[in-house]
């Protein structure tokens, strides 16, 4: 895909004008960093980071049975979501492979009318839209709001303070995994939610595309006053890796089931969903399982590096990086269950040379 054909978020011009090094990320031109990954990572851990996550897909579902419809598509029960609540879940194929991990919202508009909202990974937007539309009942309306809106994640110990300055209503009343419509920077019709992808506290603000740059700039000025920074995809990846959050295309794919990925909390077995029968029938002990790895030297493991026990290959790295917070290399990967116990010694094959690693508990980082 050429630079000219890449999709651009409403914040593209700001990124380009303010030092963002733009790259192709699943067909979108996105900033990978502005200054350095370590600087942006530490700004998020210590103050606040601003993330343009407008490339993630945002779908709306109208109709009295919208949540019941989505209940049959996601692994975690959502039909019982109370207004203002959000739930993480997986969309699976009939064989249990993961099509995407998604957030399902139950929201109400200013007239009190209920609707459902779903946030989907950018690279899976078209796939999930087609999956939904192929099964959509006539009494439910599906609309894709991705390109008419922008979404900004505000993450870090100062995130709520920064966001509160431009969002009407007391944000401290918004609990983890809750969301609501909001007036943001004096514009009604926005959304505020409290989920996150960095291991830090924070909110996501969804605004119209027309209000995106003004909203971002207001946040950026306030963030800079407390040591915050705009953050690109590079630091987003080190932050989410430290927090052990699986990333689609790395820890999650159509060839991996939720049972392997350590996502048992996102499974509700008391409702029917696509893939349930296959997942119930799987012998999970026969499948590789996701683990954390701490390197015992300074070599950084990367995706697809083989994992060995003696001369036996027992798995593969899915994500790896130097951890800015811990100051040492860390990784996630899949290994045969017999080699997944905490403390198990393994070797990572780094370009033909073995380096010692140990299986460690996840997450690598958890905020106090």
PAKOLDO-126046 format. One record per residue: x, y, z of N, C-alpha, C in turn; chain; residue in three letters; residue number from 1. Coordinates in steps of 0.05 Angstrom, whole numbers, always signed. Atoms other than C-alpha are relative to their C-alpha. Layout:
% residues N
     nxx     nyy     nzz    caxx    cayy    cazz     cxx     cyy     czz  unit  code  pos
       X       Y       Z       X       Y       Z       X       Y       Z     A   Ala  NUM
...
***
This chain:
% residues 368
     nxx     nyy     nzz    caxx    cayy    cazz     cxx     cyy     czz  unit  code  pos
     +17     -24      +0      +0      +0      +0     +18     +25      +0     A   Unk    1
     -17     -24      +2     +29     +68     -19      -9     +20     +21     A   Unk    2
      +6     -21     -19     +31    +129     +26     -26     +14      -8     A   Unk    3
     +24     -15      +9     -23    +161     -17     -26     -16      +5     A   Unk    4
     +25     +16      -4     -72    +103      -8      -5      -8     +29     A   Unk    5
      +5      +7     -28     -63     +94     +67     -23     +17     +11     A   Unk    6
     +22     -15     -14    -123    +115    +109     +13     +19     +21     A   Unk    7
     -11     -20     -19    -112    +176    +153     -22      +6     +21     A   Unk    8
     +19      -8     -21    -144    +192    +220      -4     +30      -1     A   Unk    9
      +4     -29      +0    -173    +262    +233     +24     +15     +13     A   Unk   10
     -23     -12     -13    -109    +275    +272     +26      -2     -16     A   Unk   11
     -24      +5     +17     -61    +258    +215     +16     +26      -3     A   Unk   12
     -15     -24      +5     -43    +330    +200     +15      +9     +24     A   Unk   13
     -14      -8     -25     -26    +344    +273     +25     -18      +3     A   Unk   14
     -23     +17      -3     +19    +283    +276     +23      +8     -19     A   Unk   15
     -20      -6     +20     +55    +301    +212     +14     +27      +5     A   Unk   16
     -11     -26      -5     +65    +373    +234     +15      +2     +26     A   Unk   17
     -12      -1     -26     +90    +355    +303     +20     -22      +5     A   Unk   18
     -22     +18      -3    +145    +306    +290      -7     -30      +1     A   Unk   19
      +7     +28      +0    +106    +242    +285     +13     -15     -23     A   Unk   20
     -11     +16     +22    +144    +189    +246     -21     -20      -9     A   Unk   21
     +24     +14      +8     +88    +159    +205      +8     -27     -14     A   Unk   22
      -5     +26     +12     +85     +85    +186     -27     -12      -9     A   Unk   23
     +24     +15      +8     +36     +38    +153      -7     -20     +22     A   Unk   24
     +10     +19     -20      -4      +3    +208     -27     -10      -8     A   Unk   25
     +25     +13     +10     -57     -44    +180     -15     +18     -19     A   Unk   26
     +13     -16     +20     -70      +4    +123      -5     +29      +9     A   Unk   27
      +3     -28     -10     -70     +68    +166     +27     +12      +2     A   Unk   28
     -25     -15      -5     -16    +121    +167      -1     +10     +29     A   Unk   29
      +1      -5     -28      -1    +124    +241     +28      +8     +11     A   Unk   30
     -26      -7     -12     +54    +155    +285     +11     -23     +16     A   Unk   31
     -13     +21     -17    +103    +104    +312     +14     +12     +24     A   Unk   32
     -12     -14     -23    +139    +156    +355      +3     +29      -8     A   Unk   33
      -5     -29      +4    +149    +231    +363     +28      +7      +9     A   Unk   34
     -27      -5     -11    +212    +233    +406     +16     -26      +2     A   Unk   35
     -11     +27      -2    +234    +165    +431     -20     -18     +14     A   Unk   36
     +19     +19     -12    +197    +103    +452      +3      +1     +31     A   Unk   37
      -4      +0     -29    +229    +105    +522     -12     +25     +12     A   Unk   38
     +11     -25     -10    +210    +178    +532     -31      -1      +1     A   Unk   39
     +29      +0      +1    +138    +167    +511     -11     -22     +19     A   Unk   40
      +8     +21     -19    +133    +102    +551      +1     +11     +29     A   Unk   41
      -3      -9     -28    +159    +135    +615     -20     +23      +6     A   Unk   42
     +19     -21      -4    +114    +196    +605     -27     -12      +8     A   Unk   43
     +26     +13      -6     +54    +149    +606      +0     -13     +28     A   Unk   44
      -2     +12     -26     +78    +111    +667      +1     +20     +23     A   Unk   45
      -5     -20     -21     +96    +174    +706     -19     +23      +0     A   Unk   46
     +18     -23      +1     +47    +227    +682     -24      -6     -17     A   Unk   47
     +23      +5     +18      +2    +220    +621     +10      -3     -29     A   Unk   48
      -6      +3     +29      +6    +196    +549     -26      +3     -15     A   Unk   49
     +23      -3     +18     -41    +215    +492      +4     -17     -24     A   Unk   50
      -1     +19     +22     -55    +162    +440     -22      +5     -20     A   Unk   51
     +21      -1     +21     -91    +171    +374      -7     -29      -7     A   Unk   52
      +9     +27      +6    -131    +107    +370     -25      +1     -18     A   Unk   53
     +22      -4     +18    -179    +133    +317      -2     -22     -21     A   Unk   54
      +1     +21     +20    -159     +76    +271     -16     -24      +9     A   Unk   55
     +16     +22      -9    -195     +27    +315     -29      +4      -8     A   Unk   56
     +27      -2     +11    -264     +11    +288     -21      +4     +22     A   Unk   57
     +22      -6     -19    -327     +38    +323     -26      -5     -14     A   Unk   58
     +25      +8     +12    -393      +5    +307     -23      +6     +19     A   Unk   59
     +24      -5     -17    -463     +24    +331     -22     -18     -10     A   Unk   60
     +22     +18      +5    -523     -22    +336     -25     +12     +13     A   Unk   61
     +26     -10     -10    -594      +5    +342     -21     -21      -4     A   Unk   62
     +21     +20      +1    -654     -38    +357      -3     -12     +28     A   Unk   63
      +5      +9     -27    -687     -65    +419     +15     -26      +8     A   Unk   64
     -13     +25      -5    -652    -132    +412     +30      +0      -7     A   Unk   65
     -28      -2      +9    -582    -106    +394     +19     -16     +18     A   Unk   66
     -18     +14     -19    -548    -133    +457      -4     -30      -2     A   Unk   67
      +6     +29      +2    -583    -200    +450     +13     -11     -25     A   Unk   68
     -13      +8     +25    -557    -204    +378     +30      -4      +5     A   Unk   69
     -28      +1      -4    -486    -188    +399      +8     -22     +20     A   Unk   70
      -5     +22     -19    -492    -239    +456      +7     -26     -14     A   Unk   71
      -6     +24     +15    -491    -293    +404     +25      +0     -16     A   Unk   72
     -25      -3     +15    -427    -267    +372     +25      +1     +17     A   Unk   73
     -24      -3     -17    -381    -255    +431      +0     -21     +23     A   Unk   74
      -3     +22     -20    -354    -304    +482     -10      +7     +28     A   Unk   75
      +8      -8     -27    -373    -263    +542     -29     +11      -1     A   Unk   76
     +28      -8      +1    -446    -251    +558      -3     +30      +1     A   Unk   77
      +4     -29      +1    -468    -181    +540     -30      +8      +1     A   Unk   78
     +28      -7      +0    -544    -186    +539      -9     +12     +26     A   Unk   79
      +7     -10     -26    -545    -169    +613     +15     +25      +8     A   Unk   80
     -15     -25      -6    -501    -107    +608     -20     +22      +7     A   Unk   81
     +16     -23      -8    -532     -50    +646      +9     +25     -16     A   Unk   82
      -8     -24     +14    -532     +19    +613     +25     +12     +13     A   Unk   83
     -25     -12     -10    -463     +50    +619     +22     -20      +5     A   Unk   84
     -20     +20      -5    -426     -16    +625     +13     -10     -26     A   Unk   85
     -16      +9     +22    -372     -44    +579     +11     -27      +7     A   Unk   86
     -11     +26      -6    -348    -115    +572     +19      -9     -23     A   Unk   87
     -20     +11     +19    -286    -146    +539      -8     -29      -8     A   Unk   88
      +7     +27      +9    -298    -209    +497     +14      -6     -26     A   Unk   89
     -11      +9     +26    -276    -249    +436     -22      -6     -20     A   Unk   90
     +16     +10     +22    -309    -259    +369     +14     -24     -12     A   Unk   91
     -14     +25      +9    -294    -331    +348     -14     -11     -24     A   Unk   92
     +12     +16     +22    -304    -374    +287     -13     -25     +12     A   Unk   93
     +13     +24      -9    -344    -438    +291     +20     -20     +12     A   Unk   94
     -20     +19     -11    -279    -477    +305     +14     +11     +25     A   Unk   95
     -11     -11     -24    -262    -432    +364     +24     +19      -4     A   Unk   96
     -21     -19      +6    -207    -392    +330      -9     +29      +3     A   Unk   97
      +8     -28      -7    -206    -318    +349      +0     +18     -25     A   Unk   98
      +2     -20     +22    -231    -269    +296      +9     +28     +10     A   Unk   99
      -8     -25     -11    -219    -210    +342      -6      +1     +30     A   Unk  100
      +9      -6     -27    -221    -185    +413     -12     +28      +0     A   Unk  101
     +17     -24      +4    -273    -130    +422     -10     +10     +27     A   Unk  102
     +14     -11     -23    -305     -84    +473     -29      +6      -8     A   Unk  103
     +28      -5      +5    -381     -83    +475     -11     +18     +21     A   Unk  104
     +10     -20     -19    -416     -23    +506     -31      -1      -1     A   Unk  105
     +29      -6      -1    -488     -12    +528      -2     +30      +8     A   Unk  106
      +1     -29      -5    -500     +63    +521     -29     +10      -3     A   Unk  107
     +25     -14      +3    -558    +112    +524      +5     +27     -11     A   Unk  108
      -3     -27     +11    -568    +175    +483     -13     +20     +18     A   Unk  109
     +11     -21     -17    -592    +241    +510     -30      -2      +6     A   Unk  110
     +28      +4      -4    -664    +219    +503      -5     -26     +16     A   Unk  111
      +4     +24     -15    -652    +156    +543      -2     -25     -17     A   Unk  112
      +3     +23     +18    -654    +110    +482     +26     -17      +2     A   Unk  113
     -23     +18      -2    -609     +49    +490     +11      -8     -27     A   Unk  114
     -12     +12     +24    -560     +26    +437     +26     -14      +8     A   Unk  115
     -25     +14      -6    -499     -19    +433     +22     +12     -17     A   Unk  116
     -24     -12     +13    -429      +3    +413     +21     -22      +2     A   Unk  117
     -22     +20      -1    -370     -41    +395     +26     +13     -11     A   Unk  118
     -26      -9      +9    -296     -24    +389     +16     -25      -9     A   Unk  119
     -13     +23     +14    -257     -70    +342     +28      +8      -8     A   Unk  120
     -27      -6      +9    -184     -75    +324      +0     +10     -29     A   Unk  121
      +0     -13     +26    -165     -32    +263      +4     -20     -23     A   Unk  122
      -5     +19     +22    -138     -90    +222     -22     -20      -5     A   Unk  123
     +22     +20      +3    -201    -131    +232     -27     +14      -6     A   Unk  124
     +25     -15      +4    -252     -76    +216     -17     -12     -22     A   Unk  125
     +17     +10     +22    -275    -102    +149      -9     -29      +5     A   Unk  126
      +7     +28      -6    -273    -175    +171     -23      -2     +20     A   Unk  127
     +20      +2     -20    -315    -164    +232     -26     +13     -10     A   Unk  128
     +24     -12     +11    -363    -117    +196     -15     -20     -18     A   Unk  129
     +12     +20     +18    -375    -171    +144     -12     -23     +16     A   Unk  130
      +9     +22     -17    -383    -224    +198     -27      +8     +14     A   Unk  131
     +24     -10     -13    -435    -181    +233     -23      +3     -20     A   Unk  132
     +21      -6     +19    -473    -160    +171     -12     -25     -12     A   Unk  133
     +10     +26     +10    -479    -232    +147     -21     -12     +18     A   Unk  134
     +18     +12     -21    -517    -248    +211     -20     +20     +11     A   Unk  135
     +16     -21     -12    -553    -182    +223     -30      -4      -5     A   Unk  136
     +29      +2      +4    -628    -188    +236     -11     +26     -12     A   Unk  137
     +12     -24     +13    -675    -140    +199      -7     +22     +20     A   Unk  138
      +9     -20     -20    -695    -105    +264     +23     +14     +14     A   Unk  139
     -23     -14     -12    -624     -82    +281     +15     +15     -22     A   Unk  140
     -15     -17     +19    -588     -25    +246     +29      +1      +9     A   Unk  141
     -29      -1      -4    -512     -29    +240     +12     +23     -15     A   Unk  142
     -14     -22     +13    -471     +33    +226     +29      +1      +9     A   Unk  143
     -29      -2      -5    -396     +42    +222      +7     +29      +3     A   Unk  144
      -6     -28      -6    -375    +107    +255     +30      +7      +0     A   Unk  145
     -29      -3      -3    -300     +98    +248     +10     +25     -13     A   Unk  146
     -12     -22     +14    -286    +151    +196     -14     +26      +5     A   Unk  147
     +13     -25      -7    -335    +202    +222      +7     +10     +28     A   Unk  148
      -7      -6     -27    -305    +203    +291     +30      -3      +4     A   Unk  149
     -28      +6      -9    -237    +204    +327      -1     -10     +28     A   Unk  150
      -1     +10     -28    -218    +167    +390     +28      +5     +10     A   Unk  151
     -26      -7     -12    -163    +191    +436      +1     -14     +27     A   Unk  152
      -4     +13     -26    -137    +149    +494     +18     +18     +17     A   Unk  153
     -15     -17     -19    -112    +188    +554      +8     -19     +23     A   Unk  154
      -9     +22     -18     -70    +141    +598     +22     +10     +19     A   Unk  155
     -21      -7     -19     -28    +150    +661     -11     +10     +26     A   Unk  156
      +9      -9     -26     -31    +173    +733     -13     +27      +0     A   Unk  157
     +13     -26      +2     -51    +243    +711     -22      +1     -21     A   Unk  158
     +19      +1     +22    -100    +220    +658     -27     +12      +7     A   Unk  159
     +27      -9      -8    -164    +233    +696      -1     +30      +4     A   Unk  160
      -2     -30      -4    -142    +303    +716      +1     +15     -26     A   Unk  161
      -2     -13     +26    -124    +320    +645     -26      +0     -15     A   Unk  162
     +25      +3     +15    -188    +293    +615     -22     +16     +13     A   Unk  163
     +22     -14     -13    -232    +324    +668      -2     +29      -8     A   Unk  164
      +0     -28      +7    -211    +393    +645     -17      +6     -25     A   Unk  165
     +16      -6     +25    -249    +385    +579     -25     -17      -2     A   Unk  166
     +25     +17      +1    -304    +334    +596     -19     +10     +21     A   Unk  167
     +20      -8     -20    -368    +357    +629      -9     -24     +16     A   Unk  168
      +8     +22     -17    -391    +316    +688     +23     -11     +15     A   Unk  169
     -21      +9     -18    -352    +285    +745     +11     -27     -10     A   Unk  170
     -12     +25     +10    -305    +233    +714      +6     -20     +22     A   Unk  171
      -6     +19     -21    -290    +204    +782     -23     -20      +5     A   Unk  172
     +23     +18      -3    -360    +174    +780      +0     -22     -21     A   Unk  173
      -2     +20     +21    -341    +135    +718     +19     -22      +9     A   Unk  174
     -16     +22     -10    -316     +67    +742     +13     -15     -24     A   Unk  175
     -14     +16     +20    -270     +19    +706     -20     -17     -16     A   Unk  176
     +18     +14     +18    -304     -11    +645     -29     +12      +0     A   Unk  177
     +25     -14      +4    -359     +41    +644      +3     +22     -21     A   Unk  178
      -1     -21     +20    -377     +92    +590     -26     +15      -2     A   Unk  179
     +25     -16      +3    -428    +146    +573      +5     +21     -21     A   Unk  180
      -2     -23     +18    -444    +200    +523      +9     +24     +17     A   Unk  181
     -11     -22     -15    -410    +265    +542      +3     +25     -18     A   Unk  182
      -7     -25     +13    -400    +338    +525     +30      +4      +4     A   Unk  183
     -29      -1      -1    -327    +345    +508      +9     +26     -14     A   Unk  184
      -9     -26     +10    -295    +414    +498     -24     +15     -11     A   Unk  185
     +25     -15      +6    -365    +443    +497     -16     -11     -23     A   Unk  186
     +15     +13     +22    -388    +396    +441     -15     -24     +11     A   Unk  187
     +15     +23      -9    -444    +348    +457      +3     -23     -20     A   Unk  188
      -1     +23     +18    -449    +279    +426     +25     -16      +0     A   Unk  189
     -24     +16      -3    -382    +253    +448      -4     -24     +18     A   Unk  190
      +1     +23     -18    -367    +189    +486     +25      +1     +17     A   Unk  191
     -23      +4     -18    -323    +177    +546      -2     -28     +12     A   Unk  192
      +0     +28     -11    -303    +107    +569     +26      -3     +16     A   Unk  193
     -23      +4     -18    -254     +80    +620      +9     -29      -2     A   Unk  194
     -10     +27      +3    -218     +19    +595     +31      +1      +0     A   Unk  195
     -28      -3      +1    -146     +24    +571     +16     -24     -10     A   Unk  196
     -16     +21     +13     -90     -15    +539     +30      +3      +8     A   Unk  197
     -28      -5      -8     -27      +6    +577      +6     -10     +28     A   Unk  198
      -5      +7     -28     -36     -20    +648      -4     +24     +19     A   Unk  199
      +4     -23     -16     -50     +51    +671     -30      +7      +1     A   Unk  200
     +27     -10      -1    -114     +86    +692      -3     +20     -24     A   Unk  201
      +4     -19     +21    -146    +130    +640     -27      -3     -14     A   Unk  202
     +26      +0     +14    -203    +144    +592      +5      +2     -30     A   Unk  203
      +0      -4     +29    -219    +143    +518     -22     +21      -6     A   Unk  204
     +20     -20      +8    -253    +204    +488      -5      -3     -30     A   Unk  205
      +8      +3     +28    -292    +195    +423     -15     +26      -7     A   Unk  206
     +12     -26      +9    -309    +260    +387      -4      -1     -30     A   Unk  207
      +4      -2     +28    -332    +280    +318     +27      +6     -14     A   Unk  208
     -25      -5     +14    -277    +283    +265      +6     +30      -1     A   Unk  209
      -4     -29      +1    -288    +358    +261     +12     +12     +25     A   Unk  210
      -9     -10     -26    -272    +367    +335     +26     -14      +9     A   Unk  211
     -22     +17      -9    -213    +319    +336     +25     +17      +7     A   Unk  212
     -25     -14      -5    -154    +367    +330      -3     +19     +24     A   Unk  213
      +4     -18     -23    -183    +419    +379      +1     -16     +26     A   Unk  214
      +0     +17     -25    -195    +363    +430     +28      -9      +6     A   Unk  215
     -28     +10      -4    -125    +334    +420     +18     +22     +10     A   Unk  216
     -18     -22      -7     -91    +402    +425      -6      +9     +29     A   Unk  217
      +6      -8     -28    -128    +419    +490     +12     -20     +19     A   Unk  218
     -12     +21     -17    -106    +353    +519     +30      +2      +0     A   Unk  219
     -30      -1      +3     -35    +361    +493     +12     +23     +17     A   Unk  220
     -10     -23     -16     -26    +430    +525      -1      -7     +30     A   Unk  221
      +3      +7     -29     -53    +405    +592     +20     -22      +7     A   Unk  222
     -18     +22      -6     -11    +341    +588     +29     +10      +2     A   Unk  223
     -27     -10      -1     +53    +380    +573      +7     +14     +26     A   Unk  224
      -4     -14     -25     +44    +420    +637      +7     -19     +23     A   Unk  225
      -6     +20     -22     +50    +356    +679     +20     -20      -9     A   Unk  226
     -20     +19      +9    +104    +322    +639     -10     -21     -19     A   Unk  227
     +12     +19     +18     +58    +285    +592      +9      +4     -29     A   Unk  228
     -10      -1     +27     +69    +271    +518     -20     -15     -19     A   Unk  229
     +12     +16     +21     +38    +248    +453     +16     -26      -3     A   Unk  230
     -13     +27      +0     +53    +173    +446      -7     -15     -25     A   Unk  231
      +4     +15     +24     +62    +132    +384      -3     -30      +4     A   Unk  232
      +4     +29      -1     +53     +59    +367     +23     -15     +14     A   Unk  233
     -23     +14     -12    +123     +41    +391      -3      -3     +30     A   Unk  234
      +4      +1     -29    +111     +59    +463     -26     -14      +8     A   Unk  235
     +25     +15      -6     +40     +33    +461      +6     -30      +2     A   Unk  236
      -6     +29      -1     +70     -35    +446     +16      -8     +24     A   Unk  237
     -15      +7     -24    +120     -34    +503     -17      +2     +25     A   Unk  238
     +19      -3     -23     +66     -10    +551     -19     -24      +2     A   Unk  239
     +19     +23      -1     +17     -64    +532     +14     -26      +5     A   Unk  240
     -15     +24      -6     +71    -117    +533      +6      -2     +29     A   Unk  241
      -5      +1     -29     +91     -99    +604     -26      -7     +15     A   Unk  242
     +25      +7     -13     +17    -103    +622     -11     -27      -8     A   Unk  243
      +7     +27     +10     +13    -171    +586     -27      +0     -14     A   Unk  244
     +25      +0     +15     -45    -150    +543      +5     -11     -28     A   Unk  245
      -5     +13     +26     -50    -195    +482      -8     +18     -23     A   Unk  246
      +5     -17     +23     -47    -161    +414      -8     -18     -24     A   Unk  247
      +9     +16     +23     -85    -187    +354     +22      +0     -22     A   Unk  248
     -22      +3     +20     -36    -213    +301     +26      -9     +13     A   Unk  249
     -22     +10     -15     +13    -232    +356      -9     -22     +19     A   Unk  250
     +10     +21     -19     -18    -267    +416     -27     -11      -8     A   Unk  251
     +26      +9      +9     -86    -273    +382      -1      -3     -30     A   Unk  252
      +4      +4     +29    -105    -301    +314     -22     -20      -4     A   Unk  253
     +21     +20      +6    -154    -346    +279      +9     -28      +6     A   Unk  254
     -11     +26      -6    -108    -404    +295      +3      -5     +30     A   Unk  255
      -3      +1     -29    -109    -390    +370     -28      +2     +13     A   Unk  256
     +25      -2     -13    -167    -402    +417      +3     +16     +26     A   Unk  257
      -2     -15     -26    -185    -360    +479     +11     -17     +23     A   Unk  258
      -9     +17     -21    -169    -421    +522     +30      -1      +2     A   Unk  259
     -30      +0      +1     -96    -419    +501     +11     +26      +9     A   Unk  260
     -11     -28      -3     -89    -344    +507      -2     +10     +29     A   Unk  261
      +3     -10     -28    -104    -341    +582     -23     +19      +3     A   Unk  262
     +22     -19      +0    -170    -306    +569     -26     -14     +11     A   Unk  263
     +23     +13     -12    -215    -351    +611     -19     +19     +13     A   Unk  264
     +18     -20     -12    -243    -289    +645     -19     +12     -20     A   Unk  265
     +17     -12     +21    -272    -268    +578     -18     -21     -12     A   Unk  266
     +18     +21     +10    -312    -332    +570     -24      -3     +20     A   Unk  267
     +24      +6     -16    -384    -340    +595     -13     -25     -13     A   Unk  268
     +10     +26     +12    -406    -412    +586     -30      -3      +3     A   Unk  269
     +29      +3      -5    -478    -398    +607     -16     +14     -21     A   Unk  270
     +15     -11     +22    -498    -369    +540     +11     -12     -26     A   Unk  271
      -8     +11     +25    -495    -391    +468     +15     +20     -18     A   Unk  272
     -15     -18     +18    -443    -360    +421     +14     -17     -21     A   Unk  273
     -14     +14     +22    -409    -379    +356     +27     -10     +10     A   Unk  274
     -26     +12      -9    -351    -426    +371      -2     -14     +26     A   Unk  275
      +2     +12     -27    -377    -449    +439      +3     -31      -1     A   Unk  276
      -1     +29      +1    -388    -521    +419     +28     -11      -6     A   Unk  277
     -28      +8      +6    -318    -527    +389     +18      +4     +24     A   Unk  278
     -17      -6     -23    -286    -495    +450      -6     -19     +23     A   Unk  279
      +6     +19     -21    -323    -542    +497     +12     -27      -6     A   Unk  280
     -10     +27      +8    -297    -602    +458     +30      -1      -1     A   Unk  281
     -29      -1      +3    -225    -580    +455     +14     -12     +25     A   Unk  282
     -18      +9     -22    -173    -617    +497     +21     +22      +3     A   Unk  283
     -18     -24      -2    -139    -553    +520     +28      -8      +9     A   Unk  284
     -27      +9      -9     -81    -592    +552     +18      -7     -23     A   Unk  285
     -16      +8     +23     -59    -612    +482      +9     +24     -16     A   Unk  286
      -6     -24     +16     -52    -540    +458     +21     +17     +14     A   Unk  287
     -19     -19     -13      +5    -490    +469     -15     +21     +15     A   Unk  288
     +13     -19     -18      -9    -438    +522     +18     +25      +2     A   Unk  289
     -15     -25      -1     +11    -365    +529     +15      +3     +27     A   Unk  290
     -16      -3     -25     +67    -351    +579     +16     +26      -2     A   Unk  291
     -19     -22      -1    +112    -294    +601     +28     -10      +2     A   Unk  292
     -28      +8      +0    +187    -298    +592     +18     +23      +8     A   Unk  293
     -20     -20      -8    +243    -260    +626     +27     -11      -9     A   Unk  294
     -27      +8     +10    +311    -262    +592     +20      +2     +23     A   Unk  295
     -21      +0     -21    +372    -278    +634     +25     +15      -9     A   Unk  296
     -21     -18      +9    +418    -234    +592     -14     +24     -14     A   Unk  297
     +11     -25     +11    +408    -170    +551     -11      -3     -28     A   Unk  298
     +11      +4     +27    +387    -202    +485     -31      +4      +0     A   Unk  299
     +28      -5      +2    +318    -179    +463     -14     -20     -18     A   Unk  300
     +14     +19     +17    +272    -234    +438     -21     +14     -18     A   Unk  301
     +19     -12     +19    +229    -218    +377     -20     -21      -9     A   Unk  302
     +22     +18      +9    +166    -247    +346     +12     -22     -18     A   Unk  303
      -6     +24     +15    +174    -317    +317     +27     -13      +8     A   Unk  304
     -24     +14      -8    +240    -332    +352      -8     -26     +14     A   Unk  305
      +7     +27     -11    +238    -407    +370      +8      -2     +30     A   Unk  306
      -6      +6     -28    +236    -430    +443      +7     -30      +3     A   Unk  307
     -10     +27      -3    +274    -492    +463      +2      -8     +29     A   Unk  308
      -7     +13     -25    +279    -540    +522     +20     -22      -8     A   Unk  309
     -21     +18     +10    +345    -576    +510      +0      +2     -31     A   Unk  310
      -1      -1     +30    +344    -595    +436     -29      -1     -12     A   Unk  311
     +27      +2     +10    +268    -597    +432     -13     +28      -2     A   Unk  312
     +14     -25      +3    +231    -537    +403     -27      -3     +13     A   Unk  313
     +25      +3     -15    +172    -526    +450     -18     +24      -3     A   Unk  314
     +18     -23      +3    +144    -459    +427     +13     +21     -16     A   Unk  315
      -8     -23     +16    +153    -391    +396      -7     +26     +14     A   Unk  316
      +5     -26     -11    +158    -319    +418     -21     +14     -18     A   Unk  317
     +20     -16     +15     +98    -275    +398      +4     +30      +2     A   Unk  318
      -6     -29      -3    +120    -207    +425     +24      +1     +19     A   Unk  319
     -23      -3     -18    +186    -185    +456     +11     +28      -2     A   Unk  320
     -12     -27      +1    +220    -120    +475     +17      +4     +25     A   Unk  321
     -13     -10     -24    +266     -86    +523     -22     +15     +16     A   Unk  322
     +19     -13     -17    +222     -65    +582     +11     +26     +11     A   Unk  323
     -10     -25     -11    +233      +9    +597      -4      +2     +30     A   Unk  324
      +5      -2     -29    +202      +1    +666     +18     -19     +16     A   Unk  325
     -16     +19     -15    +239     -62    +687     +30      +1      -7     A   Unk  326
     -28      -2      +8    +303     -47    +649     +13     -26      -9     A   Unk  327
     -10     +26      +9    +309    -117    +621     -18     -10     -22     A   Unk  328
     +17     +10     +22    +283    -157    +560     -21     -19     +11     A   Unk  329
     +23     +17      -7    +215    -190    +566     -14      -9     -25     A   Unk  330
     +14     +10     +23    +171    -230    +520     -25     -15      +8     A   Unk  331
     +22     +20      -3    +106    -268    +512      +3     -19     -23     A   Unk  332
      -1     +20     +20    +100    -331    +473     -18     -23      +6     A   Unk  333
     +16     +25      -5     +65    -398    +466     +19     -23      +2     A   Unk  334
     -16     +24      -3     +95    -462    +492     -19     -24      +6     A   Unk  335
     +15     +23      -8     +71    -533    +501      -5      +1     +30     A   Unk  336
      +8      -4     -28     +34    -537    +567     +19     -13     +20     A   Unk  337
     -19     +13     -18     +86    -584    +598     +24     +18      +7     A   Unk  338
     -23     -18      -5    +136    -526    +594      -9     +28      +9     A   Unk  339
     +12     -26      -6     +90    -470    +618      +1      +7     +30     A   Unk  340
      +0      -6     -29    +101    -475    +693     +19     +23      +7     A   Unk  341
     -17     -22      -9    +129    -414    +728     +27     -11      +9     A   Unk  342
     -27      +8      -8    +204    -420    +736     +13     -19     -20     A   Unk  343
     -12     +18     +20    +214    -467    +676     +22     +14     -16     A   Unk  344
     -22     -12     +15    +281    -454    +643      -3      -8     -30     A   Unk  345
      +1      +5     +29    +279    -447    +567     +23     +15     -13     A   Unk  346
     -19     -15     +16    +325    -422    +512     -15     +14     -23     A   Unk  347
     +10     -14     +24    +308    -369    +460     +21      -1     -21     A   Unk  348
     -18      +0     +22    +340    -379    +393      +0     +28     -13     A   Unk  349
      -3     -26     +12    +365    -310    +373     +20      -2     -23     A   Unk  350
     -17      +1     +24    +391    -315    +302     +21     -22      +2     A   Unk  351
     -18     +23      +0    +422    -383    +313     +15      -4     +26     A   Unk  352
     -14      +4     -25    +448    -373    +383     -20      +0     +23     A   Unk  353
     +19      +4     -22    +412    -396    +446      +6     +19     +23     A   Unk  354
      -2     -18     -23    +399    -348    +504     -21      -9     +21     A   Unk  355
     +17     +11     -21    +370    -369    +571     -23     +19      +7     A   Unk  356
     +24     -15      -9    +300    -347    +592     -14     -17     +20     A   Unk  357
     +16     +14     -20    +253    -365    +648     -29      +7      -2     A   Unk  358
     +28      -6      +0    +178    -372    +649      -7     +14     +26     A   Unk  359
      +7     -17     -23    +150    -318    +695     -30      +6      -1     A   Unk  360
     +29      -6      +0     +80    -298    +717      -6     +26     -15     A   Unk  361
     +10     -24     +13     +40    -246    +678     -19     +15     +18     A   Unk  362
     -15     -18     +17     +34    -187    +678     +28      +6     +11     A   Unk  363
     -27      -9      -8    +105    -160    +680      -2     +25     +17     A   Unk  364
      +3     -25     -15     +79     -94    +707     -29      +3      +8     A   Unk  365
     +27      -6     -10     +19     -76    +749      +1     +25     +17     A   Unk  366
      -2     -26     -15      +5      -6    +774      -9      -4     +29     A   Unk  367
      +6      +3     -28      +2      +3    +849     -26     +14      +7     A   Unk  368
***
